[in-house]
Amino acid sequence: MQCNEIELLLTEQLKLAEVYVKAEGNHYAVTAIGDCFDGVSRVKQQQMIYAPLMAAIADGSIHAVSIKTFTPTQWRREKLLNPPV
């Protein structure tokens, strides 16, 4: 599965403001930003990301996923404290 396919799938399913996906083989790193994460537990946030990806996980296209989730407010703060290199 291509990174842009995952980004599109997650954006459409979760109505995300932003999503970034990086891949190394079939291991993926997802950073997702959306209002849908506001007031939701970390476990539930992870489940929200996994749900649209389950078919690709089940067929082996995706072997592992690391997930970081933020609300838009949290994301602005994250970028200030940890600017991209």
Salt bridges, closest charged atoms under 4 A:
none
